[in-house]
Amino acid sequence: MEKFKLNIIIYITIFLIMIFAVLFYMRNSLSVSKLNNMYKDIETLEDQVSIYYLNNSNLPIKNEILDFKNSINPNDNEIFYEIDLSKLENIDLSYGNEKNGPNDIYIINEQSHTIYYLDGIEYNNRKIYTRELNYEYVELNNF
């Protein structure tokens, strides 16, 4: 009888560990999916903004965003604008349409043209706002 109880406890323990493992995997997969969707959006926007800029000599922007402190590009200045998605053609984005609140928008730095997702995506216990590339400072006076 004692051995039977021990076996039941072991099976229940293994079952609970498997449930927690599946839940952890699902949560992690969802985070990776959200992050990849943001990265895909930013790549799409970079292409479309570049085309727009070449054709119009200005950025497709709405209003200035005054309080963004999560810049990672050393070439950014302090001026960020909301991207006006209505000025871009044939874009299909996962985020940036203000469906998830007022910070569900993409912004662009005036100087570097780096694109950020204002709301950010939570991944590995930190917020990510743009593609984490190896940005290097460029001294513009040399050009």
Secondary structure, DSSP 8 states (H G I E B T S, - for coil): -HHHHHHHHHHHHHHHHHHHHHHHHHHHHHHHHHHHHHHHHHHHHHHHHHHHHHHHSS--EEEEE--------TT--S-EEEE-GGGSSS---SS-SSTT-TT--EEEETTT--EEETT-EEETTEEE-S---------GGG-
